[in-house]
Amino acid sequence: MDFEIKINSLYICVKDMERAITFYENLFSQQVDEKSDVFSVFDLQGFRFCLFNNNEVGEKVTYGDNCLPSFEVNNMDKLISKLKELDAQLVFPLTKIKDNWVLEFRDSEDNDIEVYCKI
């Protein structure tokens, strides 16, 4: 059986939807596209980055490692400045890996997020 798989979204679990929306609106410099107490969505150039408040539906999760999104940016210095403004903790320092600069930060909901920039 042949079929196609296309990855066009992911979600991370959040403890406080409003706090998470505020964090990501500031990080992405855009407003949330769909907002609810349970599931909110940012459209990032056709990719859906979603926030899921698992407590609203009684689902238990382990925060921080339920998903490791990886974002590409075109300017690591500007991203680092933004992360400082947001008081986001770096959990993996800026490191050169092959042809990329890579770092990981912890968001407002204790999830780790990877970011890379091509050299």
Legacy VTK file of the C-alpha trace (Angstrom):
# vtk DataFile Version 3.0
C-alpha trace
ASCII
DATASET POLYDATA
POINTS 119 float
0.000 0.000 0.000
1.518 3.303 -1.096
0.688 6.504 0.694
2.129 9.944 1.249
3.058 11.423 4.597
3.302 15.158 4.983
4.269 16.799 8.250
2.573 20.178 8.449
1.965 20.670 12.159
2.990 19.834 15.693
1.777 20.700 19.131
3.370 21.187 22.504
1.581 20.859 25.816
1.143 23.970 27.919
0.189 24.584 31.535
-1.162 28.107 31.051
-2.607 28.894 27.618
-2.571 32.691 28.006
1.047 32.715 29.201
2.086 30.385 26.360
0.260 32.457 23.738
1.921 35.625 25.021
5.360 33.962 24.926
4.965 32.697 21.351
3.290 35.876 20.053
6.376 37.728 21.269
8.805 35.118 19.932
7.148 34.881 16.504
6.204 38.600 16.347
2.712 37.637 15.241
-0.682 37.086 16.792
-2.104 33.626 17.402
-4.310 32.545 14.478
-6.764 30.324 16.355
-7.292 30.650 20.095
-9.141 28.538 22.647
-8.669 27.353 26.220
-7.750 23.870 24.978
-6.005 24.249 21.588
-4.469 27.317 19.953
-2.685 27.566 16.596
0.003 29.745 15.032
0.290 29.532 11.239
4.004 29.823 10.456
4.195 30.054 6.678
1.799 27.151 6.251
3.119 25.096 9.172
0.764 24.845 12.147
2.532 25.295 15.508
-0.078 24.392 18.103
-0.450 24.784 21.853
-2.460 22.124 23.714
-3.670 22.644 27.280
-3.828 18.991 28.286
-5.111 19.843 31.780
-8.365 21.109 30.245
-9.135 17.566 29.052
-7.533 15.656 31.933
-4.556 14.245 30.010
-1.317 13.851 31.952
2.024 14.589 30.258
5.650 15.101 31.196
6.563 18.677 30.393
9.820 19.594 28.747
10.312 16.527 26.604
6.964 15.744 25.021
8.150 17.259 21.730
11.323 18.976 20.523
10.394 21.412 17.750
13.256 22.714 15.647
12.930 26.188 14.132
15.185 27.663 11.460
16.057 31.369 11.747
18.070 33.626 9.464
19.768 35.643 12.226
20.875 33.902 15.418
21.989 37.151 17.097
18.511 38.657 16.759
16.940 35.468 18.080
19.262 35.455 21.095
18.312 39.076 21.808
14.619 38.125 21.620
15.174 35.191 23.978
16.874 37.511 26.471
13.882 39.880 26.291
11.593 36.919 27.001
13.853 35.733 29.852
14.074 32.316 28.174
16.732 30.030 29.602
19.282 28.506 27.208
19.451 24.767 27.891
21.890 23.916 25.085
24.471 26.608 24.341
25.059 28.049 20.913
27.110 25.367 19.166
28.362 24.897 15.625
27.071 21.590 14.256
28.062 20.903 10.662
26.908 23.946 8.649
24.585 25.308 11.336
24.611 27.268 14.560
22.304 25.450 16.998
20.895 26.241 20.442
18.014 25.120 22.618
15.930 27.269 24.937
13.209 26.558 27.480
9.870 28.265 26.831
7.409 29.665 29.369
5.823 26.207 29.783
9.087 24.280 30.442
9.337 22.863 26.913
12.718 22.774 25.210
12.841 24.258 21.699
15.739 23.884 19.254
16.683 26.700 16.903
19.245 26.572 14.125
20.706 29.025 11.648
22.639 28.089 8.540
26.174 29.444 8.523
LINES 1 120
119 0 1 2 3 4 5 6 7 8 9 10 11 12 13 14 15 16 17 18 19 20 21 22 23 24 25 26 27 28 29 30 31 32 33 34 35 36 37 38 39 40 41 42 43 44 45 46 47 48 49 50 51 52 53 54 55 56 57 58 59 60 61 62 63 64 65 66 67 68 69 70 71 72 73 74 75 76 77 78 79 80 81 82 83 84 85 86 87 88 89 90 91 92 93 94 95 96 97 98 99 100 101 102 103 104 105 106 107 108 109 110 111 112 113 114 115 116 117 118
